[in-house]
Amino acid sequence: MSADSRQVIDGSARAHGALKRYRLRKRRSKERGVALIMVMGALAVLTVMLTEFQTESTADLSSALSHRDSIRAEYAAKSGLNLSRLLLASEPTIRKAAAPIFLLMGGRSFQIPVWEFADLVLGAFNDQAGGKRFENLANVRLEDGENLGLDGAGFDVKIVDEDSKINVNLPAKADAFSQVRTGTAIATLISGIQYDPLFENRDADGQFTDRQALCSAIIDWTDPDQQAAVCQLGSDTAQTAAPEDSFYQQIGMPYVRKNAAFDSLDELRLVRGMSEDIWANFVEPEPGDAEKRPITIWGSGPVNVNTANAQTLWALSCQYAVENTPMCSDPEEAIRFISLVSLLKGFIRGVPIFNSPKAFINVMGGKGMFGQVFASVGLQPVQFKSPNETMKAVSAESTVFNIAVTGYVKGPRRETNVRVRAVVDMRGAPEPPQAVTDALGALGIALPGATPGSETGAAEGNNPGATPANLPEGATDSALANYFKPDPAGRIVYYRLE
């Protein structure tokens, strides 16, 4: 083979090799990045899995923390409720201790509104912020005490006496006096000419309801009789009326009049004519703030004129005032009275304006220091038709209280709140020291000065070993009597956990 042929063959081989290498490089260039794509895909899948796992773990942790904090907040609220009941129960003891001071000052003893300062007084058992408020109030150091304060939780408490309001449940007592008194009070409360627009439009049921119809509907809902109530300003006697109509059935409502007491404030929404505007003006002007309400369903009856708000005090005064009393007929006079009372209550918080029902009559008649204050701003004295009947409708003390306690747990990113509402009736509740004596006496343990079996101990005449036929085995009449004894912390008549 010649040299030229070999050169041709070698060149062809090199060209063929170069072509193969070129094709190999081209094929490899097409496959370049596959590993990267596979790695990125794997990372994406792992990222999604880890994100989902983290989301589920975070949600589970947040749910557990929220549940834990809600439990802690609930028990903090319940602690505040129990402490509030204890504070209310101790008021008679505090009053007795302060009685000599009142006598030295030339005045008579009066109920001390300890509930208005509950948030400050109970600060010793609250969180750090509440403890600081108590230290500033009492000028003490809580660090020197034991078993004080809450760790990691706290509560806000507000107590409002329900006896400072007009009780719309009184007609359920089935006596004509209660029906007339409540009807007149409601009629007076809604009588202002500034409320005329509320009764000129259709209500929530598409009906026209005037003042008389609204007042009668409230009374008829609670009274047990079948006669339509007549609400008349200035009336102090029962009025004859036709039988109650079938209004609720006529407009297609699936209920009739209850003819029994209201169980809750929300039940008032079922009454004829109870529009949102009526509700906002006369039932709950500020939702959640019981102090602003002029009416109640839990009060004991007589209105505490020392704690009643200005609107309720105006309605109560005009309810029993003689006709054409300027404060009741002149809107400007009424506004002047409400403004002055609101100013006085804010200025002398905790000090009663009236230390007795008789003092209320005197002050409204322009007598005494506060009567002169009213006269100094141009308010005309109020003359009552019957001072004796007026004094029966008013009081200077409260026995039924609305306690709203909000327990909270504060975290770095959220705050958990639980609210407990309770209405406590303190009527007949013994003072805590007397309750301790009674409890020990029931066990046969006599304190100095107390004898078992006396009024301060077990019920007189009981035989603990006897078992009446109508009691379970092992029970005694003494145990049954002790069960029905009044609780020194009052009787809960309404309870709600929010």
Buried (B, 14 or more C-beta within 10 A) or exposed (E): EEEEEEEEEEEEEEEEEEEEEEEEEEEEEEEEEEEEEEEEEEEEEEEEEEEEEEEEEEEEEEEEBBEEBBBBBBBBBBBBBBBBBBBBBBBBEEBEEEEEEBEEEEEEBBBBBBBBBBBBBBBBBBBEEBBEBBBEEEEEEBEEEEEBBBEEBBBBBBBBBBBBBBBBBBBBBEEBBBBBBBBBBBBBBBBBEEBEEBBEEEBBBEEEBEBBBBBBBBBBBBBEBEBBBBBBBBEBEBBEEEEBEEBBEEEEEEEEBBBEBBEEBEBBBBBBBBBEBBBEBBBBBEEEEBBEBBBBBBBBBBBBBBBBBBBBBBBBBBBBBEEEBBBBBBEEBBBBBBEBBBEBBEEEEEEBBBBBBBBBBBBBBBBBEBBEBBEEEEBBBBBBEEBEEBBBBBBBBBBBBBBBBBBBBBEEEEEBBBBBBBBBBBEEBBBBEBBEBBBBBBEEEBBEEBEBBEEBBBBEEBEEEEBEEEEEEEEBBBEBEBEEBBBBBBBBEBEEEE
